[in-house]
Amino acid sequence: MPDVLLPAHAAALGLAFYTGAQFPQRYRNGAFVALHGSWNRSTLSGYKVVFVPFQNGKPAGAVEDFVTGWILSDTNSPTTWGRPVGVLVARDGSLLIADDGGSRIWEVRYTGAR
């Protein structure tokens, strides 16, 4: 039995444990995972960044969508505007997401109450 269940064909290519202090406490020491996605399926999967909560060094909950929206349409002609490939926790605690489909690096900052 796997410790963490990720969708089939989602292609988990990047992973970073959150060691920053910008996001709320519940994200600390959890894992952010870039799901690159499968391009040759009739229904696309992946194309998002998910969060896996950890407690005492072990997965402690279900996988949660964190950043989505790279799939514009998954009907007869799938359309996407990017593919997350890597994640990195920046020095200021923000999360950087490398997108090799859109040729961009996205920055996610937390600005709400902690």
MOTA-V413526 format. One record per backbone hydrogen bond with DSSP energy under -0.5 kcal/mol. NH is the residue of the N-H (numbers start at 0). CO is the residue of the C=O. E is the energy in kcal/mol with one decimal. If there is no record, write none. Layout:
BEGIN
((NH CO E) (NH CO E))
END
This chain:
BEGIN
((5 3 -0.7) (9 6 -1.3) (12 10 -1.0) (12 33 -1.9) (13 33 -1.1) (15 31 -2.2) (17 29 -3.1) (18 16 -0.7) (26 23 -2.0) (27 24 -1.7) (28 17 -3.4) (29 26 -2.0) (30 51 -2.5) (31 15 -3.0) (32 49 -2.6) (33 13 -2.7) (34 32 -0.6) (34 47 -3.1) (35 10 -2.4) (35 33 -0.9) (36 9 -2.7) (37 44 -1.5) (38 36 -0.5) (43 41 -0.5) (46 34 -1.2) (47 34 -1.5) (48 66 -2.5) (49 32 -2.5) (50 63 -3.1) (51 30 -2.9) (52 50 -0.5) (52 61 -0.5) (54 57 -2.7) (57 54 -1.3) (59 52 -3.1) (63 50 -2.8) (65 48 -2.7) (66 48 -2.1) (69 46 -0.8) (71 69 -0.7) (71 78 -2.4) (72 78 -1.8) (78 72 -3.1) (80 69 -2.0) (81 69 -0.6) (84 97 -3.4) (85 97 -1.2) (87 95 -2.0) (89 87 -0.6) (89 93 -2.5) (92 89 -2.0) (94 107 -2.4) (95 87 -3.3) (95 93 -0.5) (96 105 -2.9) (97 85 -2.5) (98 103 -2.8) (99 82 -1.6) (99 97 -0.5) (100 82 -0.6) (102 98 -0.7) (103 98 -1.8) (105 96 -2.9) (107 94 -3.1) (108 106 -0.6) (110 108 -0.5))
END
